[in-house]
Amino acid sequence: MRAAVIHAAKDLRLDERPEPKLAPGDVLVRFGAGGICGSDLSYWGKGRVGDFALREPLVLGHEVAGEIEALGEGVSGLAIGQRVAVNPSRPCLHCDYCRAGRSNLCRNMRFFGSAAMFPHVQGGFAERFTCRADQAVPVPPDMPLAKAALAEPLSVAIHGLTRAGDLLGKRVLITGAGPIGMLLTLAVRHAGASFVAVTDLVDEPLALARQAGADETINVATSPERLAAFEANKGFFDVGFEATGAPPALGSLVRAIRPGGRIVQLGMMPPGEVGVPVNILMAQEIDLVGAFRFCEEFHTAVDWLANDRIDVTPVMSAQMPMSDLSQAFEMAADRKRAIKVHLHF
């Protein structure tokens, strides 16, 4: 079977790989659609994501959906031919974090398309792949599979909301109009935020952020003074979401959040230490919390998508065949052309 395999930075190939073996408790899924994530782009561009570097060829892809082709021994509640969004998280379910309901912090997590451990955990950009039955979440039979594949990044955004707390009536600042920033914009609106501002360095995604419901969009490369205006009187926003992974963005959030506010860090920063204006955090009692992947929010994301609770149209830029793999990654990396590019065979 064919799979999208990264061998080193800028060395992405459509390789022939062995057919997956179906173990008890697993299901075999035929790939239907998969979104190219920022981490996929980082492996492609740099050969690493944060502190996780490639040490062997890796099948990319963790934003995937498809159709069940076979059921492993002991699987119930699912059916051959059923369409599913696939949760790429495979926690152990036995460690202290899993038992405490925080499976995203699992000590033995196996996450699709990740070089965090060795041997690497192979991803879902393959004609067929297996997953544990609980990872396969049914979606309506008429749901486009590219839309179903958005369940994973939407889960990240919803988990960010979980870490932020009640957003009803709150003023929210989001740094970054990439896929997560866009989905955060939709999610915080759904959660009742009264005012939403989004910052970025590029005009094209900011225009889409307005379509997604942002009240204010700011290009901090060309008009930094517009963001600086929100720093007056010790800050304007109640909650900030950092979705770029760029250290300057975190600094800008700290200065724009009011005393007693909260900042949620979702973007993965570069390797090593990052400077933070801690004195402002201390003196204004601003909470800085991390948000890593998701837990049960995956099911919430599927529900939102299945019932059209948010309109994800601004996020879905293009669908391209796996045979155009290089062109698809080039387009996904061009922030003037795309927010989210989906692949199909």
Secondary structure, 3 states (H helix, E strand, C coil): CEEEEEEECCEEEEEECCCCCCCCCEEEEEEEEEECCHHHHHHHHHCEECCEECCCCEECCCEEEEEEEEECCCCCCCCCCCEEEECCEECCCCCHHHHCCCHHHCCCCEECCECCCCCCECCCCECEEEEEHHHEEECCCCCCHHHHCCHHHHHHHHHHHHHHCCCCCCEEEEECCCHHHHHHHHHHHHCCCCEEEEEECCHHHHHHHHHCCCCEEEECCCCHHHHHHHHHHHCCEEEEEECCCCHHHHHHHHHHEEEEEEEEECCCCCCCCCCCCHHHHHHCCCEEEECCCCCCHHHHHHHHHHCCCCCCHHHEEEEEEHHHHHHHHHHHHCCCCCCEEEEEC
